[in-house]
Amino acid sequence: MDQMRLSGRDEGINVVVSSLCAACDDPEKVIQSIKNIFPDFETTTYENQTFPSAQKYLITEGDQNMSNFIQIVNDQRILDTTMDHMAFGLSDRNTRFNISRQAAAAGKIAFPIPGETPFGGVIEIQLIGDDLPQWIEAATWHSGRQYVPRGIGDEFAMRKDGEVRHWHANDR
C-alpha cells in the first residue's frame, strides 16, 4: 500500500520558494525549473524584467505545496538525505535549504554542498511552522526506518560539510 505523503498545506507549514535571478538568467527558464518541482508556483515578481537583465532580482512565492517535491525525493530514494538537508538550517519554527536549479530543470532534486552555489544557481525552500522537526521526519519517512531508525541530528546524519557518515546495520 502506498504511503500518504505530506504536503505542508493544511498541516501548519508555510512553504516559501524563491530563486535569485542573475543578469544571465532567463526568468522564464528559472520559473519553469521551479514549476517542475512545485507545479502550482505562480509569481508576478519577475514582470517587467528583460533578458538579459542589468540587475539581480528575486522570484518568490509562499504557500507552496510540498507533495510533488516529496514524491520526487521518494522516487529518487533520497528521503534520508532530504531529511538531513532540511534539518541543516533548522531553528525553532524555521528552516531553509537549497536545491540545484539545474537538476530541477530536469525534474530532479539535487542538494548542493552546504555553503556552495552550483553552476545554474539554486532554488531556496523555506519551511515555517510549529513542530517543524516532527513534520520533516514524517514527510521523509520510509519503511527502511523500521530497520534502521533515523531522526534529525542522529548519529547517522550527514555531516555539515555534506560528507556522509559511514555506518552498517550489522554494527548496531
VOBA-1610 file (N, C-alpha, C; in pm, whole numbers, padded with zeros to 5 digits, always signed):
BEGIN
Met+00084-00118+00000Met+00000+00000+00000Met+00089+00124+00000Asp+00052+00224-00079Asp+00128+00348-00086Asp+00111+00428+00042Gln+00220+00493+00081Gln+00217+00577+00199Gln+00159+00713+00164Met+00079+00769+00254Met+00028+00903+00234Met+00145+01001+00245Arg+00155+01095+00153Arg+00263+01194+00152Arg+00211+01327+00205Leu+00291+01390+00289Leu+00256+01521+00343Leu+00286+01629+00241Ser+00214+01741+00253Ser+00231+01849+00156Ser+00269+01982+00221Gly+00247+01995+00351Gly+00269+02122+00418Gly+00141+02205+00424Arg+00060+02199+00321Arg-00066+02273+00318Arg-00164+02209+00415Asp-00236+02292+00486Asp-00333+02247+00586Asp-00269+02160+00693Glu-00137+02171+00708Glu-00063+02097+00810Glu+00015+02193+00899Gly-00012+02322+00886Gly+00055+02422+00968Gly+00194+02461+00920Ile+00229+02424+00797Ile+00361+02455+00743Ile+00343+02550+00625Asn+00407+02667+00632Asn+00411+02759+00519Asn+00538+02731+00440Val+00524+02708+00312Val+00637+02676+00225Val+00659+02795+00132Val+00778+02857+00144Val+00815+02971+00060Val+00926+02925-00034Val+00906+02945-00162Val+01002+02904-00264Val+01053+03028-00334Ser+01185+03038-00349Ser+01242+03155-00416Ser+01370+03117-00490Ser+01405+03202-00586Ser+01529+03184-00660Ser+01577+03321-00706Leu+01705+03345-00689Leu+01765+03472-00729Leu+01804+03464-00876Cys+01752+03556-00954Cys+01786+03562-01097Cys+01900+03660-01115Ala+02009+03610-01171Ala+02123+03696-01204Ala+02100+03754-01344Ala+02188+03843-01383Ala+02175+03909-01513Ala+02170+03810-01628Cys+02237+03698-01614Cys+02245+03600-01723Cys+02131+03499-01723Asp+02041+03505-01624Asp+01934+03407-01611Asp+01808+03451-01685Asp+01750+03360-01761Asp+01623+03384-01827Asp+01513+03355-01725Pro+01432+03455-01685Pro+01332+03432-01581Pro+01231+03323-01617Glu+01197+03309-01743Glu+01103+03204-01783Glu+01161+03065-01756Lys+01289+03047-01781Lys+01353+02917-01756Lys+01368+02892-01607Val+01395+02998-01530Val+01403+02983-01384Val+01268+02940-01330Ile+01162+03007-01374Ile+01028+02973-01328Ile+00990+02832-01371Gln+01026+02792-01490Gln+00995+02655-01535Gln+01067+02552-01449Ser+01192+02579-01411Ser+01263+02484-01324Ser+01194+02474-01189Ile+01144+02586-01137Ile+01070+02583-01010Ile+00940+02504-01028Lys+00868+02529-01137Lys+00740+02461-01161Lys+00757+02310-01182Asn+00874+02267-01225Asn+00899+02124-01237Asn+00892+02055-01101Ile+00923+02128-00996Ile+00922+02073-00860Ile+00797+02117-00784Phe+00754+02241-00807Phe+00636+02299-00742Phe+00539+02342-00851Pro+00457+02249-00903Pro+00372+02276-01019Pro+00275+02392-01002Asp+00236+02423-00879Asp+00139+02532-00856Asp+00205+02668-00843Phe+00337+02675-00860Phe+00410+02800-00842Phe+00362+02904-00943Glu+00313+03015-00893Glu+00271+03128-00976Glu+00329+03253-00913Thr+00393+03336-00992Thr+00450+03459-00939Thr+00446+03567-01044Thr+00442+03689-00998Thr+00449+03804-01088Thr+00570+03890-01054Thr+00657+03839-00966Thr+00770+03921-00920Thr+00873+03946-01028Tyr+00864+03876-01139Tyr+00962+03897-01245Tyr+00908+03984-01358Glu+00780+04021-01352Glu+00722+04101-01460Glu+00802+04229-01480Asn+00805+04274-01602Asn+00880+04394-01643Asn+01030+04373-01639Gln+01075+04250-01624Gln+01218+04220-01631Gln+01251+04175-01772Thr+01364+04215-01819Thr+01407+04175-01953Thr+01523+04077-01940Phe+01546+04005-02046Phe+01660+03913-02050Phe+01751+03956-02163Pro+01878+03977-02139Pro+01941+03976-02007Pro+01904+04099-01926Ser+01916+04087-01796Ser+01880+04195-01705Ser+02005+04266-01656Ala+01990+04391-01622Ala+02104+04468-01571Ala+02125+04444-01422Gln+02031+04380-01357Gln+02043+04361-01212Gln+01985+04226-01170Lys+02018+04187-01048Lys+01962+04065-00990Lys+01824+04097-00934Tyr+01737+03999-00933Tyr+01607+04015-00870Tyr+01560+03878-00821Leu+01471+03881-00724Leu+01425+03760-00657Leu+01288+03719-00710Ile+01276+03594-00749Ile+01147+03535-00784Ile+01105+03455-00662Thr+00989+03487-00605Thr+00949+03422-00481Thr+00798+03409-00471Glu+00755+03307-00398Glu+00612+03287-00374Glu+00596+03195-00253Gly+00500+03227-00168Gly+00472+03148-00049Gly+00355+03053-00071Asp+00317+02985+00034Asp+00204+02892+00036Asp+00213+02786-00074Gln+00332+02728-00088Gln+00352+02624-00188Gln+00321+02486-00130Asn+00301+02391-00216Asn+00267+02254-00180Asn+00390+02166-00197Met+00429+02095-00092Met+00549+02011-00095Met+00524+01870-00149Ser+00402+01834-00184Ser+00373+01695-00219Ser+00453+01646-00340Asn+00467+01726-00446Asn+00545+01683-00562Asn+00693+01670-00527Phe+00745+01765-00449Phe+00884+01759-00402Phe+00907+01628-00327Ile+00819+01598-00232Ile+00834+01476-00151Ile+00822+01352-00240Gln+00733+01354-00338Gln+00720+01239-00428Gln+00848+01219-00509Ile+00908+01329-00556Ile+01032+01318-00635Ile+01145+01259-00550Val+01164+01309-00427Val+01273+01255-00345Val+01245+01111-00305Asn+01118+01075-00292Asn+01083+00935-00268Asn+01119+00850-00389Asp+01083+00895-00508Asp+01114+00821-00630Asp+01265+00808-00650Gln+01340+00911-00613Gln+01486+00908-00625Gln+01552+00831-00511Arg+01473+00794-00412Arg+01520+00720-00294Arg+01626+00798-00216Ile+01597+00927-00194Ile+01689+01012-00118Ile+01617+01079-00001Leu+01524+01006+00061Leu+01447+01063+00172Leu+01534+01095+00293Asp+01630+01010+00327Asp+01718+01039+00442Asp+01806+01160+00413Thr+01860+01168+00293Thr+01940+01284+00255Thr+01855+01410+00260Thr+01732+01399+00215Thr+01640+01513+00219Thr+01616+01558+00362Met+01592+01462+00452Met+01571+01497+00592Met+01693+01571+00647Asp+01812+01520+00617Asp+01935+01584+00666Asp+01948+01727+00613His+01923+01747+00484His+01935+01882+00426His+01829+01976+00480Met+01708+01927+00496Met+01602+02010+00552Met+01638+02055+00694Ala+01710+01971+00766Ala+01740+01998+00907Ala+01867+02080+00928Phe+01952+02096+00826Phe+02077+02172+00844Phe+02053+02309+00904Gly+01958+02383+00851Gly+01933+02520+00898Gly+01816+02531+00992Leu+01780+02422+01056Leu+01661+02418+01140Leu+01677+02500+01267Ser+01583+02590+01290Ser+01572+02659+01418Ser+01435+02624+01474Asp+01389+02700+01569Asp+01265+02667+01639Asp+01147+02641+01545Arg+01115+02735+01458Arg+00999+02723+01370Arg+01033+02746+01223Asn+01159+02731+01186Asn+01201+02775+01054Asn+01320+02691+01005Thr+01321+02661+00879Thr+01440+02604+00816Thr+01446+02651+00672Arg+01568+02658+00620Arg+01592+02694+00480Arg+01692+02594+00424Phe+01667+02553+00302Phe+01763+02466+00234Phe+01753+02492+00085Asn+01856+02455+00013Asn+01863+02480-00131Asn+01861+02350-00209Ile+01806+02360-00330Ile+01818+02253-00427Ile+01878+02313-00554Ser+01939+02230-00634Ser+02001+02274-00759Ser+01894+02312-00860Arg+01906+02433-00915Arg+01812+02477-01018Arg+01832+02396-01147Gln+01956+02359-01176Gln+01985+02281-01296Gln+01919+02142-01287Ala+01927+02078-01171Ala+01860+01949-01153Ala+01709+01966-01163Ala+01656+02073-01103Ala+01512+02099-01109Ala+01464+02119-01252Ala+01548+02176-01337Ala+01512+02194-01478Ala+01486+02059-01545Ala+01548+01954-01493Ala+01528+01818-01544Ala+01425+01740-01462Gly+01358+01808-01367Gly+01258+01742-01285Gly+01316+01656-01175Lys+01441+01680-01139Lys+01510+01603-01036Lys+01543+01692-00917Ile+01578+01630-00806Ile+01623+01701-00687Ile+01769+01666-00664Ala+01851+01768-00646Ala+01990+01751-00606Ala+02020+01859-00504Phe+02088+01821-00399Phe+02122+01915-00293Phe+02266+01959-00308Pro+02289+02090-00321Pro+02428+02137-00330Pro+02498+02120-00195Ile+02630+02115-00200Ile+02708+02111-00077Ile+02676+02238+00002Pro+02646+02226+00130Pro+02611+02345+00208Pro+02716+02455+00196Gly+02669+02576+00171Gly+02757+02691+00158Gly+02809+02715+00018Glu+02781+02624-00074Glu+02828+02640-00212Glu+02708+02664-00304Thr+02731+02742-00410Thr+02629+02766-00510Thr+02671+02696-00639Pro+02597+02596-00682Pro+02635+02522-00802Pro+02609+02604-00929Phe+02674+02562-01036Phe+02650+02622-01166Phe+02501+02614-01197Gly+02443+02722-01240Gly+02300+02723-01270Gly+02215+02778-01158Gly+02274+02801-01041Gly+02200+02861-00930Gly+02122+02762-00847Val+02049+02816-00752Val+01973+02733-00658Val+01830+02784-00645Ile+01747+02695-00598Ile+01612+02728-00554Ile+01615+02713-00403Glu+01576+02820-00333Glu+01571+02814-00187Glu+01430+02779-00143Ile+01422+02687-00049Ile+01295+02645+00007Ile+01299+02676+00156Gln+01201+02752+00201Gln+01190+02786+00343Gln+01062+02724+00397Leu+01075+02654+00509Leu+00961+02595+00577Leu+00942+02667+00709Ile+00820+02710+00737Ile+00790+02784+00859Ile+00668+02719+00924Gly+00680+02684+01052Gly+00565+02628+01120Gly+00601+02566+01254Asp+00499+02539+01332Asp+00518+02472+01460Asp+00549+02324+01437Asp+00619+02264+01530Asp+00651+02121+01525Asp+00721+02082+01395Leu+00807+02172+01346Leu+00875+02150+01219Leu+00964+02026+01218Pro+01043+01998+01323Pro+01124+01875+01320Pro+01038+01748+01303Gln+00926+01743+01372Gln+00838+01626+01360Gln+00778+01617+01220Trp+00742+01733+01163Trp+00686+01733+01028Trp+00790+01683+00927Ile+00914+01730+00939Ile+01020+01688+00846Ile+01042+01537+00855Glu+01050+01484+00977Glu+01069+01340+00993Glu+00953+01261+00933Ala+00831+01309+00954Ala+00714+01240+00900Ala+00708+01250+00747Ala+00741+01367+00693Ala+00735+01387+00548Ala+00838+01303+00474Thr+00949+01273+00539Thr+01056+01197+00474Thr+01062+01051+00522Trp+00960+01008+00593Trp+00958+00871+00646Trp+00951+00770+00532His+01017+00657+00551His+01009+00544+00458His+01022+00416+00538Ser+00983+00305+00478Ser+00976+00178+00551Ser+01112+00128+00599Gly+01220+00172+00539Gly+01353+00132+00585Gly+01384+00177+00726Arg+01314+00279+00772Arg+01337+00329+00909Arg+01282+00233+01013Gln+01206+00133+00971Gln+01164+00029+01065Gln+01283-00057+01104Tyr+01383-00066+01016Tyr+01501-00149+01039Tyr+01621-00069+01086Val+01636+00051+01032Val+01743+00142+01073Val+01676+00275+01107Pro+01636+00291+01233Pro+01567+00415+01271Pro+01654+00538+01246Arg+01593+00643+01197Arg+01661+00769+01171Arg+01580+00881+01232Gly+01651+00988+01268Gly+01587+01109+01317Gly+01678+01226+01292Ile+01625+01343+01304Ile+01703+01465+01282Ile+01817+01471+01384Gly+01938+01493+01334Gly+02054+01509+01420Gly+02108+01381+01481Asp+02063+01266+01433Asp+02111+01141+01490Asp+02255+01110+01446Glu+02308+00998+01495Glu+02447+00964+01466Glu+02470+00924+01320Phe+02363+00906+01244Phe+02376+00872+01102Phe+02362+00994+01012Ala+02335+01109+01070Ala+02310+01230+00990Ala+02433+01269+00910Met+02407+01325+00795Met+02514+01376+00711Met+02588+01486+00786Arg+02718+01494+00766Arg+02796+01599+00832Arg+02764+01734+00770Lys+02792+01840+00843Lys+02760+01976+00796Lys+02831+02013+00667Asp+02943+01949+00637Asp+03014+01979+00512Asp+02961+01896+00395Gly+02856+01819+00418Gly+02796+01740+00311Gly+02851+01600+00299Glu+02954+01568+00375Glu+03012+01433+00370Glu+02920+01335+00442Val+02919+01213+00392Val+02837+01109+00453Val+02907+01051+00575Arg+02829+00997+00664Arg+02883+00918+00775Arg+02866+00772+00733His+02970+00695+00751His+02963+00554+00714His+02908+00474+00831Trp+02815+00388+00803Trp+02756+00304+00904Trp+02705+00178+00836His+02689+00076+00916His+02637-00051+00866His+02537-00102+00968Ala+02426-00153+00921Ala+02320-00202+01009Ala+02371-00316+01098Asn+02467-00394+01050Asn+02519-00507+01128Asn+02604-00461+01246Asp+02650-00336+01244Asp+02734-00284+01352Asp+02652-00235+01471Arg+02523-00238+01461Arg+02437-00181+01565Arg+02425-00272+01683
//
